[in-house]
Amino acid sequence: MEPRPAAPGPCPGDSRGAEEAAAASSLNPAGAEAQPRRRAPAVAAVLPAGGSGERMGVPTPKQFCPILERPLISYTLQALERVCWIKDIVVAVTGENMEAMKRIIQKYQHQRISLVEAGVTRHRSIFNGLKALAEDQPDSKLSKPEVVIIHDAVRPFVEEDVLLKVVTAAKEHGAAGAIRPLVSTVISPSADGCLDHSLERARHRASEMPQAFRFDVIYEAYQQCSDYDLEFGTECLQLALKYGHINAKLVEGSPDLWKVTYKRDLYAAESIIKERISQHICIVMDTKEDENHVGHYLEEILKNELNVYFLDYKSVPFDEKMESLIQIREYAKEVKKRNILLSGLLIYFPQDEQKLQASLRQGVTIIATLIKERNSGLVGQLLVA
């Protein structure tokens, strides 16, 4: 197992820290006031990422396929890292992809990640991840959690509220998993290729990820698994039922829990990620006028779309202007790793009202294009209106 740095505490400087602390405390169903001595459970996550991506039909395993120049698995790790009460994230990757995974972790500054070698099947990869978290592993640098989340490396859009729901349910019931309504009716063919019977779609659900378990429940279930289970099984909740006699609590999931499986899914994922990427624009004004004057013209299009920072460019010497441009570009490189696209926009602010409005209209057009296209090629560039 690849050791990782000690897990940090609550995310420092994160504006959501208080909200996440409250969310973590809600993992105690009885409430903090009713039982003040009870703590939120220690939570870890296991991501099997050893798949070859055969169904996608591309040479690169799907979890490493680039979306907007970033590997898909990096988006999934980012989604889990945003949840401060998940203390450890164990990723199971094949030996041949171990170095590539280390480079991804380093490049995108992922935290709280440990790597283990994947097995030849999904269940064996999950089992290896659970072993790394178990107290009976002498070489483990990790602590045994009370609840473990199992999630797919190619489901990058999981939100904290779903994770919280499955963890809370798992703590109470022993196991829990996200479900979604069936889109298509499931039918069973006969041996000769004819319809045998169909299922009533309204009575059945699709099993999705994430799933969560009390650690002892799922670890002991895997220890009892047959080779057939480990080779051909896919449903972790079924293992908890079969070997732990735990009836999992089913939690309604959101529509974006789908799994990137086929090549076309990459394009759908790219579209969703573009919508979610923060767009930051540094507006550099060639004027000493009040920035609120500019804000009056740009208010509608900026509303809920992006963050804007204003710099008064006319009041600083030329060499400082150039230094500001360099800082914008360097800062843009750094924040891009956190899914933020930063661009610069130089707006001239002439005294003539008509020229001013023309300059601002051009600025609005540029901003609208940046929002719509989310073009990473314009990151760090200074555009002129």
C-alpha positions as CSV (number, residue, x, y, z in Angstrom):
1,M,0.0,0.0,0.0
2,E,1.3,3.5,-0.8
3,P,1.5,5.6,2.3
4,R,-0.1,9.1,2.4
5,P,0.3,12.1,4.5
6,A,-1.6,12.3,7.8
7,A,-5.2,13.2,7.2
8,P,-6.0,16.8,7.9
9,G,-8.7,18.0,10.1
10,P,-11.7,20.2,9.0
11,C,-10.9,22.1,5.9
12,P,-9.2,25.3,7.0
13,G,-10.4,28.5,5.4
14,D,-13.3,26.7,3.8
15,S,-16.5,28.8,4.0
16,R,-18.5,25.5,4.2
17,G,-16.6,24.3,7.2
18,A,-19.4,25.2,9.7
19,E,-22.0,23.6,7.4
20,E,-20.0,20.4,7.0
21,A,-19.4,20.2,10.8
22,A,-23.1,20.4,11.3
23,A,-23.6,17.8,8.6
24,A,-21.1,15.5,10.2
25,S,-22.9,15.9,13.6
26,S,-26.1,14.9,12.0
27,L,-24.7,11.4,11.4
28,N,-25.7,10.8,15.0
29,P,-29.4,10.1,14.5
30,A,-30.3,10.7,18.2
31,G,-29.0,14.2,18.0
32,A,-26.0,15.9,19.7
33,E,-28.1,17.3,22.5
34,A,-29.8,14.0,23.4
35,Q,-26.5,12.1,23.6
36,P,-23.6,14.7,24.0
37,R,-20.9,12.0,24.4
38,R,-21.5,10.4,21.1
39,R,-19.4,11.5,18.1
40,A,-20.0,11.4,14.5
41,P,-18.6,8.1,13.1
42,A,-15.2,7.9,11.5
43,V,-15.9,7.6,7.7
44,A,-13.6,6.4,4.9
45,A,-14.2,5.7,1.3
46,V,-13.0,3.0,-1.1
47,L,-12.8,3.5,-4.9
48,P,-12.2,0.5,-7.1
49,A,-10.3,1.9,-10.1
50,G,-8.8,-1.1,-11.8
51,G,-11.2,-1.4,-14.7
52,S,-9.8,-1.7,-18.3
53,G,-12.7,0.2,-19.9
54,E,-13.5,-2.5,-22.5
55,R,-17.0,-1.3,-23.1
56,M,-15.8,2.2,-23.9
57,G,-13.6,0.9,-26.7
58,V,-10.7,3.1,-26.0
59,P,-7.1,2.1,-25.2
60,T,-7.0,4.3,-22.0
61,P,-9.0,2.9,-19.0
62,K,-12.0,5.2,-18.7
63,Q,-11.1,6.4,-15.2
64,F,-8.0,8.0,-16.7
65,C,-9.7,9.4,-19.9
66,P,-9.2,13.2,-20.0
67,I,-12.2,15.5,-19.7
68,L,-11.2,19.2,-20.2
69,E,-7.6,18.1,-20.0
70,R,-8.1,16.4,-16.6
71,P,-8.5,12.7,-15.9
72,L,-12.0,11.6,-15.0
73,I,-10.9,10.0,-11.7
74,S,-9.6,13.4,-10.5
75,Y,-13.1,14.9,-10.6
76,T,-14.4,12.0,-8.5
77,L,-11.6,12.4,-6.0
78,Q,-12.3,16.1,-5.9
79,A,-16.0,15.5,-5.1
80,L,-15.1,13.2,-2.2
81,E,-12.4,15.6,-0.9
82,R,-14.8,18.4,-0.6
83,V,-16.6,16.4,2.2
84,C,-14.4,17.1,5.2
85,W,-15.8,14.3,7.3
86,I,-14.5,11.7,4.9
87,K,-11.1,11.1,6.6
88,D,-9.5,8.6,4.2
89,I,-9.9,7.8,0.6
90,V,-8.5,4.5,-0.6
91,V,-8.1,4.0,-4.4
92,A,-7.4,0.6,-5.8
93,V,-5.5,0.8,-9.1
94,T,-3.6,-1.8,-11.2
95,G,0.1,-2.0,-10.8
96,E,0.7,-0.8,-14.3
97,N,-1.3,2.4,-13.5
98,M,0.1,3.0,-10.1
99,E,2.7,5.6,-11.2
100,A,0.1,7.4,-13.4
101,M,-2.2,7.6,-10.3
102,K,0.6,9.0,-8.2
103,R,1.2,11.7,-10.8
104,I,-2.5,12.6,-10.9
105,I,-2.5,13.0,-7.1
106,Q,0.6,15.2,-7.2
107,K,-0.5,17.3,-10.1
108,Y,-4.0,18.1,-8.8
109,Q,-2.9,18.2,-5.2
110,H,-5.3,15.6,-3.9
111,Q,-5.3,15.0,-0.2
112,R,-6.2,12.1,2.1
113,I,-5.6,9.6,-0.7
114,S,-4.0,6.1,-0.2
115,L,-3.3,3.7,-3.0
116,V,-3.6,-0.1,-3.0
117,E,-3.2,-2.5,-5.8
118,A,-6.4,-3.5,-7.5
119,G,-7.5,-7.1,-7.9
120,V,-8.5,-8.8,-11.2
121,T,-12.2,-8.1,-10.5
122,R,-14.2,-5.3,-9.0
123,H,-15.0,-7.2,-5.8
124,R,-11.3,-8.2,-5.3
125,S,-10.3,-4.5,-5.7
126,I,-12.9,-3.5,-3.1
127,F,-11.7,-6.2,-0.8
128,N,-8.1,-5.0,-1.1
129,G,-9.3,-1.5,-0.2
130,L,-11.1,-2.8,2.9
131,K,-8.0,-4.7,4.0
132,A,-6.0,-1.5,3.9
133,L,-8.5,0.0,6.4
134,A,-8.7,-3.0,8.7
135,E,-6.9,-2.9,12.0
136,D,-5.5,-6.4,11.5
137,Q,-3.2,-5.2,8.7
138,P,0.2,-4.6,10.3
139,D,1.5,-2.4,7.4
140,S,-1.5,-0.2,7.2
141,K,-1.0,3.5,7.9
142,L,-4.8,4.0,8.1
143,S,-7.2,3.8,11.0
144,K,-10.2,1.5,10.9
145,P,-13.4,3.5,10.2
146,E,-16.8,2.9,11.7
147,V,-18.5,3.5,8.3
148,V,-17.0,2.9,4.8
149,I,-18.3,4.4,1.6
150,I,-17.9,2.4,-1.6
151,H,-18.1,4.5,-4.7
152,D,-17.1,4.2,-8.4
153,A,-14.1,6.1,-9.7
154,V,-16.2,7.0,-12.8
155,R,-19.1,8.6,-11.0
156,P,-17.7,12.1,-10.6
157,F,-20.9,14.0,-9.8
158,V,-21.8,12.6,-6.3
159,E,-22.9,15.3,-4.0
160,E,-22.4,15.6,-0.2
161,D,-26.1,15.3,0.6
162,V,-26.3,11.8,-1.0
163,L,-23.2,10.7,0.8
164,L,-24.6,11.9,4.1
165,K,-27.8,10.1,3.5
166,V,-26.2,6.7,2.8
167,V,-23.7,7.1,5.6
168,T,-26.4,8.0,8.1
169,A,-28.6,5.1,6.9
170,A,-25.7,2.6,7.0
171,K,-24.8,3.6,10.6
172,E,-28.4,2.8,11.6
173,H,-29.2,-0.2,9.4
174,G,-25.7,-1.6,8.7
175,A,-25.8,-1.1,5.0
176,A,-27.3,1.5,2.6
177,G,-27.2,2.3,-1.1
178,A,-28.4,4.9,-3.6
179,I,-31.1,3.8,-6.0
180,R,-32.8,5.4,-9.1
181,P,-36.0,4.6,-11.0
182,L,-35.6,2.2,-13.9
183,V,-35.5,4.0,-17.3
184,S,-36.2,0.9,-19.4
185,T,-38.3,-2.1,-18.6
186,V,-36.3,-5.2,-17.7
187,I,-37.1,-8.4,-19.6
188,S,-35.9,-12.0,-19.3
189,P,-35.4,-13.9,-22.6
190,S,-35.8,-17.6,-22.9
191,A,-33.1,-20.0,-24.1
192,D,-34.4,-19.8,-27.7
193,G,-34.2,-16.0,-27.6
194,C,-37.9,-15.3,-27.1
195,L,-39.5,-13.3,-24.3
196,D,-39.9,-15.3,-21.2
197,H,-41.2,-12.6,-18.8
198,S,-40.8,-8.9,-18.0
199,L,-40.5,-7.1,-14.7
200,E,-43.0,-4.5,-13.5
201,R,-40.8,-1.4,-13.8
202,A,-42.6,0.6,-11.1
203,R,-41.8,-2.1,-8.5
204,H,-38.0,-2.2,-9.2
205,R,-35.1,0.2,-9.0
206,A,-31.6,0.6,-10.4
207,S,-28.8,0.2,-7.9
208,E,-26.4,3.0,-8.1
209,M,-23.4,4.3,-6.1
210,P,-22.5,5.5,-3.5
211,Q,-23.1,2.7,-1.0
212,A,-22.1,2.7,2.6
213,F,-21.7,0.0,5.3
214,R,-20.7,-0.3,8.9
215,F,-17.2,-1.4,8.3
216,D,-17.3,-4.7,10.3
217,V,-20.4,-5.7,8.3
218,I,-18.9,-5.4,4.9
219,Y,-15.4,-6.5,5.8
220,E,-16.7,-9.7,7.4
221,A,-18.9,-10.3,4.4
222,Y,-16.0,-10.1,2.1
223,Q,-14.0,-12.4,4.3
224,Q,-16.7,-15.0,3.9
225,C,-17.1,-14.6,0.1
226,S,-16.7,-17.5,-2.2
227,D,-14.4,-17.3,-5.2
228,Y,-17.5,-17.2,-7.4
229,D,-18.7,-14.1,-5.5
230,L,-15.3,-12.4,-5.9
231,E,-15.0,-13.3,-9.6
232,F,-18.5,-12.7,-10.9
233,G,-20.4,-10.7,-8.3
234,T,-21.1,-7.0,-8.7
235,E,-23.6,-5.9,-6.0
236,C,-22.0,-5.1,-2.6
237,L,-25.4,-4.8,-0.9
238,Q,-26.2,-8.4,-1.8
239,L,-23.0,-9.5,-0.1
240,A,-24.1,-7.7,3.1
241,L,-27.4,-9.5,2.8
242,K,-26.0,-12.9,1.9
243,Y,-23.2,-13.1,4.5
244,G,-24.2,-10.5,7.1
245,H,-28.0,-10.9,7.0
246,I,-28.3,-7.1,6.7
247,N,-31.2,-5.7,4.8
248,A,-29.8,-2.6,3.3
249,K,-31.7,0.7,3.5
250,L,-32.3,2.1,0.0
251,V,-31.9,5.8,-0.4
252,E,-33.3,7.7,-3.4
253,G,-30.4,9.2,-5.4
254,S,-30.1,12.1,-7.7
255,P,-30.2,11.9,-11.5
256,D,-26.5,12.7,-11.9
257,L,-25.3,9.5,-10.2
258,W,-24.9,7.8,-13.5
259,K,-21.7,6.0,-14.4
260,V,-19.4,6.9,-17.3
261,T,-19.5,3.6,-19.2
262,Y,-19.5,4.3,-22.9
263,K,-17.5,6.8,-25.1
264,R,-20.6,9.0,-25.5
265,D,-20.7,9.3,-21.8
266,L,-17.5,11.2,-21.8
267,Y,-19.1,14.0,-23.9
268,A,-22.1,14.1,-21.5
269,A,-19.7,14.3,-18.5
270,E,-17.8,17.1,-20.2
271,S,-21.0,19.1,-20.7
272,I,-21.9,18.7,-17.0
273,I,-18.4,19.6,-15.8
274,K,-18.4,22.7,-18.0
275,E,-21.7,23.8,-16.3
276,R,-20.2,23.3,-12.9
277,I,-16.8,24.9,-13.4
278,S,-16.5,28.2,-11.7
279,Q,-15.8,31.1,-14.1
280,H,-13.7,33.9,-12.6
281,I,-12.9,37.1,-14.6
282,C,-10.6,39.8,-13.4
283,I,-11.9,43.1,-15.0
284,V,-9.1,45.6,-15.3
285,M,-10.5,49.1,-15.8
286,D,-8.5,51.9,-17.5
287,T,-10.1,54.5,-15.2
288,K,-10.3,55.9,-11.8
289,E,-14.1,55.9,-11.9
290,D,-16.2,54.0,-9.3
291,E,-16.3,50.3,-10.2
292,N,-20.1,50.3,-9.3
293,H,-20.6,52.4,-12.5
294,V,-19.3,49.4,-14.5
295,G,-21.3,47.0,-12.4
296,H,-24.5,48.9,-13.3
297,Y,-24.0,47.9,-17.0
298,L,-22.8,44.4,-16.3
299,E,-25.2,43.4,-13.4
300,E,-27.6,41.3,-15.3
301,I,-25.2,39.0,-17.1
302,L,-22.9,38.6,-14.1
303,K,-25.7,37.6,-11.8
304,N,-25.1,34.1,-10.5
305,E,-22.8,33.3,-13.4
306,L,-19.2,34.2,-12.3
307,N,-17.1,36.1,-9.8
308,V,-15.6,39.4,-10.9
309,Y,-12.6,41.3,-9.4
310,F,-11.9,44.9,-10.3
311,L,-8.5,46.5,-10.7
312,D,-7.9,50.2,-11.4
313,Y,-5.3,50.1,-14.1
314,K,-4.8,53.7,-14.8
315,S,-3.7,54.7,-11.4
316,V,-0.6,52.3,-11.3
317,P,2.7,52.7,-13.1
318,F,3.4,50.7,-16.3
319,D,5.8,48.2,-14.7
320,E,3.2,47.4,-12.0
321,K,0.7,46.9,-14.8
322,M,2.9,44.3,-16.4
323,E,3.4,42.6,-13.0
324,S,-0.3,42.4,-12.5
325,L,-0.7,40.7,-15.9
326,I,1.9,38.1,-14.9
327,Q,0.2,37.5,-11.6
328,I,-3.2,37.0,-13.3
329,R,-1.6,34.4,-15.6
330,E,0.2,32.6,-12.8
331,Y,-2.8,32.6,-10.5
332,A,-4.9,31.3,-13.3
333,K,-2.6,28.2,-13.6
334,E,-3.0,27.5,-9.9
335,V,-6.7,27.9,-9.6
336,K,-7.4,25.9,-12.7
337,K,-6.4,22.8,-10.6
338,R,-9.4,23.5,-8.5
339,N,-11.8,23.7,-11.4
340,I,-11.7,27.5,-11.6
341,L,-11.1,29.3,-14.9
342,L,-9.6,32.7,-14.5
343,S,-9.4,35.2,-17.4
344,G,-8.6,38.9,-17.5
345,L,-10.7,41.6,-19.3
346,L,-9.3,45.1,-19.9
347,I,-12.2,47.6,-20.2
348,Y,-11.4,51.1,-21.4
349,F,-13.4,53.7,-19.7
350,P,-13.5,56.8,-22.0
351,Q,-15.3,60.0,-20.9
352,D,-17.5,59.9,-23.9
353,E,-20.7,58.2,-22.9
354,Q,-21.3,56.5,-26.3
355,K,-17.8,55.2,-26.4
356,L,-18.2,54.0,-22.9
357,Q,-21.4,52.1,-23.6
358,A,-19.8,50.5,-26.7
359,S,-16.8,49.4,-24.7
360,L,-19.0,47.9,-22.0
361,R,-21.2,46.1,-24.6
362,Q,-18.1,44.6,-26.1
363,G,-17.1,43.5,-22.6
364,V,-20.5,42.0,-22.0
365,T,-20.1,40.0,-25.2
366,I,-16.7,38.7,-24.2
367,I,-18.0,37.7,-20.8
368,A,-21.1,36.0,-22.3
369,T,-18.8,34.0,-24.6
370,L,-16.5,33.0,-21.7
371,I,-19.5,31.8,-19.8
372,K,-21.0,29.8,-22.7
373,E,-17.8,28.3,-24.1
374,R,-15.8,27.7,-20.9
375,N,-12.8,27.6,-23.1
376,S,-9.8,26.5,-21.1
377,G,-7.5,27.9,-23.8
378,L,-8.4,31.4,-22.7
379,V,-7.3,30.8,-19.1
380,G,-4.9,33.4,-17.9
381,Q,-5.3,35.5,-21.0
382,L,-6.0,39.3,-20.9
383,L,-8.9,40.1,-23.3
384,V,-9.6,43.7,-24.4
385,A,-12.9,45.4,-24.7
